[in-house]
Each structure stands twice: as structure tokens, then as C-alpha cells.
Amino acid sequence: SNYYRTAGFFLHSKEDRDKSMISWRKSRESFLRALRYMPNITPITVPYEKATLPGYFVKGKTHLEKPPLLIIHTGFDGTGEELYFEIAHFAAKRGYNCLIFEGPGQGAVIRLQNIPFRYDWEKVVTPVVDYAITRNDVDSNKIALIGISMGGYLAPRAVAFEHRIKACIADGGIFDFSENRYKSMPEELIELLETDKAKFNEYIGEVMEKDVTARWFFNNGMMVFDVHTPADVMLTMRKYTLEDVVQYI
């Protein structure tokens, strides 16, 4: 499963979108086939607005009827299946129940439902908590949340408003998702973004032809934010900041 995911990681251009979907589907299907040998993992579906969020519930190795629950989500480019290998497998060994989910902009939600990222991630996590506390194997007083990569912004944003979560891990912590990307650009390029988006896009397009990381970042960004140009990616990212909400955590 993880080999298939890795094989398609950089395939997010419009020209490569079909290949990317094949890679992603094979990754997901391989993981689902493996579940017959992993009885502690169950696929789940979380109601979300007029859609659903896919995920997995992983039972912890413990004698407790209601062990602590760790809710796990990824960030800018990950998948739910990847999170099992990265986190849930090890947390379950230590006695945690784990609830992995994919939200807007992630995994199956962007690929099959075309629902892009949203900066107000509490609107995503609250339905997940609502689902979790309906289960008879969840202690509603012992719920933690971990967000990976861009999830290091999303998870703190969620707990600023969703106070049923008692602990939050931001790995790594992000106060402003756009900050580092803007800092890496020359001032004249940022000025161009403000004054002439067409020229900005032309310049970034030339960079993308030569730089595989830039090509991946902007192609993936256009997909997960559901925008059409590199300039739109940069402008959309500005919403992803804790500046006005950090005091509520």
C-alpha cells in the first residue's frame, strides 16, 4: 500500500492525474485487502455536512473497555492508509484506540468527492468527535488529536474551538501555513503576486519546469485547494493562520 502511495506522490499535474489516481487507488485497495489479516482495524464513515469522511478505527492493545482515543489526520499531501503505518500501529501497541480520518482536501475526499481544504478545520473535527463519542469503546473524556505536516496548523485550529479534545499534538507546529513559502520568495516576486497575477503565474510556470519540488507543491496545491493557478495557491494559503484564534486553545 505504501509503495503504491509513494510511487504516485509527485504525479499531480493535469497530464499525470490519471496515473496519480491509479497509484492512489492501488494504495487504498491494497490496504483494504490487508485488513482481513488485521482484525483490530475497521473501515469507518463519518457523516460530514452533505458528504462523508472515510477513515479507520484501530483498536488498542489493552484490557480497558474504553481506552484513550487518539484521533489522527494528515495534512497537505498524505492519506489515511499512510497514517496507520506512521502513527496508529504504534499508538495501538501502547493501548490507544485510534481513529484515522481523511478530511476535505485529503485522500479520498478530494479525489472522489472533490471537496477541497478549508481553513476552519474545527468544522471538520467536530463531526469526527460527534461520531467518536457514539461508540461504546470510546471514553469521551480522554480524546486527543494529532495532525501531521500541514495538520500541524489544522489540529491546533480545531482545538481552539472543539474543547472536547483534551490534548493536541501538532507535528510539526505551524502558526501560519503561508509564512515559510512567502519567506522563500524574493520581494519582487511577492510584489508581482499582488500587482500582476498573470506574470507571477508565468514566472512560477518556468520554475516548475525545472524544479520538481516547486512542480509538486503548486500542482498539489491547485488540486487540494481546488484553484487553477499558482497565484491562487499562494493567496488561498493566507487564510491558514492561527493569528486570530490561538488565544482560544
ZAKOLLO-346908 format. One record per atom (N, C-alpha, C): z, y, x negated. Coordinates in pm, whole numbers, plus 50000, padded with zeros to 5 digits. Atoms other than C-alpha are relative to their C-alpha. Layout:
N
ZYX
...
***
This chain:
249
500004988049918
500005000050000
500005012649914
499884987950083
501005025049734
498805001649907
501224999150082
497975016649519
498865006450080
501044994049915
495645024849809
500265014950020
499654985949982
497525057549871
499625008149877
500274992950125
497225067449506
498505001449977
501454999750022
493525058749496
499325011350076
500634989549921
492765084249766
500645013649987
499184987850005
495165111449656
499185012749981
500784987950031
492545135649520
498765001550088
501234999949920
489915128549787
500205007850130
499764992149880
490445157450027
498905010350028
501114990949969
487185176950007
499284994950124
500755004149881
484925176350313
499074988449968
500945010650040
482505154450119
500704986649982
499265012350028
485225129250035
500914995850114
499045002549892
487065129750368
499934985850053
500135013749951
485665096250481
500664990149905
499375008750099
486735079650156
501525001350005
498574997549991
490145095750188
500614992650119
499505006949881
490565081650539
500054985049979
500015014450029
489605046750422
501204996449914
498875002450089
492165048550143
501325000850076
498764998249925
494875061550376
500214988550099
499875010949902
494165035450646
500394986949933
499675012450071
494265007050394
501455000249951
498614998750043
497565020150258
500954997050116
499135001749883
499115021450604
499934985750053
500165013549947
497674988250721
500654989649909
499365009250095
498864970550405
501515000050019
498554998949980
502384983550461
500414993250131
499665006049871
502384973150827
499914984849995
500105014650013
501204938050736
501194994349924
498885004850081
504024935150484
501314999450078
498744999349926
506664942150749
500444986450053
499605013449954
506574905650860
500954993549900
499125005350104
508374898550531
501215009049975
498894990650018
510794927950564
500635002850137
499494998949862
512754922650888
500945011850023
499114988549981
515024952550824
499245012950027
500824988049976
512094976850878
499264998650132
500665000049869
510814985651224
499195012850017
500754987849967
507975009751309
500605006850123
499464992449887
509145037351545
499015011150039
500774988649952
507565065051751
500975010050061
499084989549955
509405097851809
499235009650092
500654990149914
508455119552110
500095014049938
500054986550059
507375154151991
499045008550082
500804991449914
506165181052231
499054991450084
500945008149922
502955166552383
499394988849915
500525010050093
502445142552091
501134990549960
498985009050053
504385116651890
499995000849847
499875000650145
505635113551533
500254985549960
499805013850043
505255079451362
501054999249891
499025001750107
507885065251134
500474985649991
499405013350022
510035035951027
501515001450002
498545000850008
513665026851084
500364988549908
499635009850102
515175008650788
501504997650010
498585003249986
518484990750844
500644998349863
499295000950126
521014994050565
500734986849984
499265012350032
522734965050392
501495003350004
498604996149979
526244969650531
500594991950114
499315006849890
528854954150757
500305009650115
499694990049898
529234986650953
499034998950118
500845000249881
527944986751310
499145012650009
500714987250000
526965023451278
500165006849864
499914993850132
526425032350913
499435014150001
500614986750010
525485067550799
498484999050006
501464999649986
521885077250874
499425010449906
500764990850083
519535092950622
498615001750061
501344996749950
516515110050781
499175004749882
500824997550119
513645112050532
498625004950042
501394995749982
510445132350534
499435005049869
500694995950121
507875141550274
499635014750009
500374986050004
506115174450204
498515002250016
501374994949996
502655188150126
498954989050001
501075009850022
500835155650047
500434985550010
499515013750001
502975124550098
499774992650131
500105008449880
503095096150351
501334993150026
498785007149966
505815077550533
500174987149923
499935012650073
504945044950362
500495002249857
499584996650136
505385060950022
501515002249993
498574996750000
508895072350121
500884987650003
499205012350007
510045036450167
500234996149855
499885003950140
509325028449803
500815010249919
499394989250077
510615061949682
501505001750029
498624996849961
513885065149877
500664989250085
499325008249900
514595042650174
500434986449947
499665013150057
514535009749981
501335000649928
498794998850081
517285021949751
501195004750084
498914995449913
519325040150017
500524988750088
499605011249915
519335009250239
500864990149921
499195008750086
520684988549948
501435005049988
498684993850013
523595012949936
500695002250134
499315000049872
524415008950303
499575010550099
500484989949906
522495037350465
498934994250092
501185001349916
520335033350769
499075011649966
500974989550034
517135052950708
498985001450112
501044997049903
514775069850948
498945008349929
501144993250062
511445078650786
499105005250112
500994995349902
509105100950984
498965008749932
501074990750039
505825119550938
499925010950105
500074988849908
505675154251088
498635006549998
501264992550003
502905179551153
499555002949857
500554997750133
500605183150853
500094988149907
499725011450088
501595149050719
499394987150055
500355013649965
500275113450717
499094998550121
500805002849881
499005100651050
499945011950095
499944988949904
499985132551234
498845009849978
501144991250028
497375154051059
498694992250006
501255007550009
494815126151013
499514994850134
500405006049873
494845110751360
500195009450119
499734991049887
496285138251582
499585014449971
500454986650041
495045168651386
501035010850034
498934990349979
498425186251417
500425005349863
499724994650133
498895209651118
501475003449979
498654995650034
502045220850939
500445011750086
499404988149941
504405245651099
501205003949913
498934995450088
506895267050909
501374998250063
498725001349929
509635264351177
500334985250019
499855014650005
510455228551082
501154994850085
498945004449910
513585227651296
499434995050132
500645004549876
511215223351592
499484985749986
500435013750028
510165190651426
501214990849985
498845008550030
513525177551306
500894998050122
499145001549882
515415184151630
499574988450090
500385011949923
513325158851829
500294986849928
499685012050076
513875133851548
501484996750014
498575002149980
517645138551573
500274995650144
499845004149859
517395136251953
499704985250016
500345014249993
515675102651911
501084991549931
499075008050080
518105090451644
501304997350075
498695001749938
521255096051849
499934991750129
500115009349887
519865074952135
500174985649957
499915013750052
520065044351911
501464995849991
498625005050007
523155022251922
500434996349859
499655002850139
523035017551543
500085012849917
499914987250070
523355054651456
501315006850035
498794991949983
526595074051406
499575014650004
500504986349984
525765108551541
500795010249919
499194990950084
528505123851324
499744998249851
500285002650142
527065110250998
498494999349978
501454999150018
523465121950976
499695009549886
500464991750112
521895135150655
498485000850004
501454997850005
518385148350588
499585002449857
500574997450132
516305146950271
498525003350016
501404996150003
512995164850217
499494999949858
500585001750132
510725157249922
498875009949978
501094991050037
508395181449740
500055012550088
499954988749907
507425208549993
501104998050104
498865002849914
510065191350202
501275006649953
498884992450053
512465209849974
500135013850062
499914988149913
511625240250188
500274995750144
499965003849860
511195222150518
501394995350044
498705005449961
514545203850519
501075011050011
499034989149983
516735234650447
499675009050120
500384992249883
514755254050707
500504993250127
499585007349880
515525226750962
501515000950021
498555000449982
519265225250893
500595013950022
499534986549965
519555263050925
500205001350151
499934999249854
519125256651299
500504987150065
499605012949943
519805219451355
501324995749936
498685001750062
523555217051296
500634986450027
499515013849989
523965180651399
499824992649869
500175005950134
522825172751045
501135004949911
498794996650075
525885171750820
499785001849851
500304998450143
524235170550477
498495001149983
501434998050024
520885181450335
499714999149852
500475001150138
519095171850014
498605005849994
501314993850021
516215194149905
499514996049862
500445005750127
514285175749633
498525003049979
499094990050051
513405199549479
500095011950094
499734988949912
514815230149639
498945011049990
501034989549996
512235256149746
500475011150093
499644988449918
513225290749867
498765006150065
501254994049952
509665303649902
498854991549949
501045009550041
506785278849901
498835006849931
501164993050056
504185305149809
500295006449864
499634991850116
506115321349523
499344995649870
500555004750128
505045299549231
498495000949997
501464999249996
501435298649344
499535014349978
500374985950021
501285336549360
500305004449857
499644996250138
503065340049025
498994994749899
500955006050094
500435317848862
498655007150001
501284993149988
497615341348966
500075013949938
500064986350053
496535373348787
500165010250114
499774989749898
497505405248971
498705004350067
501264995549942
493865414949017
499464989950102
500445010149904
493215381849196
500805001150129
499174998049881
496125387449433
499545012450077
500514987949936
494805422349500
498704997150074
501265004049936
491425406849578
500264992550130
499625007349879
493105383949830
500295009850114
499644990249899
494365414850011
498815008550045
501074990249972
491165435349994
498644993950029
501345005849983
488205411449984
500114984749996
499805014549993
488795375750102
498764992449958
501245007050035
485145366450054
499874998649849
500075000750146
485235374949683
501104991049944
498935008950041
488585357449647
499564985550016
500455013749975
487125325949801
498904995949903
501075002950096
484075328149577
500574996749863
499385002350131
486245330449266
500754986649998
499245012549994
488555302149373
499054988150008
500995010749993
485505281049457
499474996249863
500455002750137
484305284549098
501094992949920
498885006650068
487765274948971
500104985550044
499885013449946
487815244549197
498944990549944
501055008450058
484555231849048
500404994649864
499645003650137
486185230048704
501394993849989
498595003650011
489875223448775
500364990250112
499745010349900
490805190848951
501275003050079
498764997049929
494325202949036
499795010950104
500314989449904
493065235049197
499164994650115
500865005949897
490425215049382
500844992050100
499125007849912
493055191049516
500895009250084
499034991649929
495535218649607
499355007250118
500614992149893
493145240149808
499344991250105
500585009049901
491285211249971
501084993850088
498905005649921
494555195150075
500625010750088
499424989149922
495925228750185
499185003550123
500854997149884
492925235450409
500144989350107
499845010849903
493395201350570
501355001050072
498675001049938
497175202350629
500415012650075
499744987749925
497295238850741
498955002650108
501124998549906
494075234850942
499405014049992
500704987350024
492415265350787
498714996949924
501365002650047
488935269950645
499695005249861
500304994350132
489185288850314
501245000049912
498864998750091
491385290750002
500855012350030
499244987949966
492355326250104
500934997450118
499165003149884
493645313050435
501194991349960
498895008150050
495735287250249
501075009049941
499054991150066
497355314450038
500755008750101
499374991449901
498045336750337
500924992250093
499165008449915
499415308450550
501304996349932
498815004150075
501855298150277
501115010450005
498994989349999
503655331650305
501064998150109
499045002249892
505325320350626
501114990449959
499095010950037
507105292350441
501055005049901
498934994350082
510155310950312
501314999350076
498665000349941
513905308650373
500645013850006
499434986650019
514365346050324
500835004850119
499304994849882
515425353850680
500914989950068
499215010449931
517225321250761
501044993349912
499125007350091
519105309750451
501475001850035
498594997349967
522335325550576
500524991150112
499575008649889
522385301250869
500264985649957
499795013850048
522545269950654
501504997349981
***
